[in-house]
Amino acid sequence: MCDVSAVAAPTLSTVQALARAALTARRLGVPFRITGAVPALRALLHLVGLVELLGEAEEREPPGGVQEGVEPDDLPV
């Protein structure tokens, strides 16, 4: 866990540092999550596609383990 609550005005340099830390953690097999992110940092992480660092599912992806139901009389698309 990386507490970023002290980051009041995040920049792309902040995002780059967090991405590097996450990459290093991944290489070492250690989970990496960010806590205490201000809305501006959350927006930047969404913008650059690193929303997974917040531990949230992206809007376009369903949460893990969720499957869309199919009814027997549904026509193929």
C-alpha positions in Angstrom: 0.0 0.0 0.0 1.2 3.4 -0.9 -0.4 6.3 0.9 -0.5 9.4 -1.3 -2.8 11.5 0.8 0.0 14.1 1.2 0.0 14.7 -2.6 -2.2 17.8 -2.9 -1.4 18.8 -6.5 -0.4 15.7 -8.5 1.3 16.1 -11.9 2.3 13.6 -14.6 5.6 13.3 -12.7 3.7 12.0 -9.7 1.9 9.4 -12.0 5.3 8.4 -13.5 6.8 7.8 -10.0 3.8 5.7 -9.0 3.9 3.7 -12.2 7.6 3.0 -11.7 6.9 1.9 -8.1 4.1 -0.3 -9.3 6.3 -1.9 -12.0 9.0 -2.6 -9.5 6.5 -4.1 -7.1 5.1 -6.3 -9.9 8.6 -7.5 -10.9 9.2 -8.5 -7.3 5.8 -10.2 -7.0 4.5 -7.8 -4.4 0.9 -6.3 -4.7 0.8 -2.5 -5.1 -2.1 -0.3 -4.3 -2.6 3.4 -3.8 -4.6 4.8 -0.9 -5.6 8.4 -0.1 -5.6 9.7 -3.7 -7.2 13.1 -4.2 -9.7 13.5 -7.0 -7.1 15.2 -9.3 -4.7 12.2 -8.9 -7.6 9.8 -9.5 -8.4 11.7 -12.7 -4.8 11.5 -13.9 -4.6 7.8 -13.2 -7.9 7.2 -15.2 -6.5 9.4 -18.0 -3.3 7.4 -18.4 -5.0 4.0 -17.9 -3.5 3.2 -14.5 -6.8 3.1 -12.6 -5.9 -0.5 -11.5 -3.4 1.1 -9.0 -6.4 2.4 -7.1 -7.8 -1.1 -6.7 -10.9 -0.2 -8.7 -12.3 -1.9 -11.8 -12.4 0.3 -14.9 -15.8 1.4 -16.0 -15.6 -0.5 -19.2 -14.7 -3.8 -17.5 -16.9 -5.7 -15.2 -15.5 -6.6 -11.8 -13.7 -9.9 -11.7 -15.8 -13.0 -11.5 -18.9 -11.4 -13.0 -20.4 -13.0 -16.1 -23.2 -11.7 -18.3 -26.2 -13.9 -18.3 -27.6 -15.4 -21.5 -31.2 -16.6 -21.7 -31.9 -19.8 -23.7 -34.2 -18.0 -26.2 -31.7 -15.1 -26.9 -30.7 -14.9 -30.5 -27.0 -14.8 -31.3 -25.7 -11.3 -32.1 
